[in-house]
Amino acid sequence: MYYGNIKKYDIADGEGVRVSLFVSGCTNHCKGCFQQETWDFNFGKPYTEETEQEILKALDHEYIQGLTLLGGEPFEPENQRVLVHLLKKVRQMYPQKDIWSYTGFILDKDLLPGERKHTEVTDEMLSYLDVLVDGPFMLDKKNISLEFRGSENQRLIDMNKTRQTGTIVLYHVDN
């Protein structure tokens, strides 16, 4: 897996101050994407053990609320197989921090067992998430007033409540 950027003080991609990993590779190719260079699976730098340690160290500050994955596309199968290990370590080392992920795929369509982007690690990866922002960016539904998403079709899903109830529960931002 490759990645394009690590932001160690991100306030745009989830609540609070976050560490954000922008992975490379995306097959969605949304019209109007703000990071088309990340569509290339070989964009940026190789993700290594040193990269993972850099992220884990950046999270080791009281003022950091959590980790955000975005891209590119964290839920491309080849990215899932790498990221699941990072998420497991973050959850073990920093259980008080929250984990957000963005995906252009739709949770209850593309990421379910038997669907096109479900792999042997998808369920485990989803189990570590507190918030999933799902759905492709749609230029005709672009709305710059939305919090933590770019178009009106995208959902902020409260993954903890969704797992508890078995139905999709939307996340509400505390203001």
C-alpha angles and dihedrals in degrees: 000000000000130000134204102205148351116212111198097187105034119161098168103065105058139341121313127356110326145181107235128196117201106202124200127239129060132172095186094081093190114202107249094021110170092216109039091156088070092064087082110087089213097050117126125353133338114263106239140169086268090055090052091049090050090054094046091049092048089055091054096092127097092227093058109094097191154300129296126196119202138137143096092350123314091194097058101120095244091050093047091057091058100035096052089069092051092049092050091052093046091051091049097044099037109025091161093060122085126233124216128183133187122212134175087211124088116247098217094040112032104024101048121105110284094019127118100268100032113115136172089275102040096095092048091048091050090048091065095052125099095184130020119191103202138183134061120282107257115199092204089056096044112142119174092194093068118104116240096349138073106215136037095243092062118097133209102217122199097221095190093056091040090056091046096050101031090229130088112273118189120230118239118210115230110231 
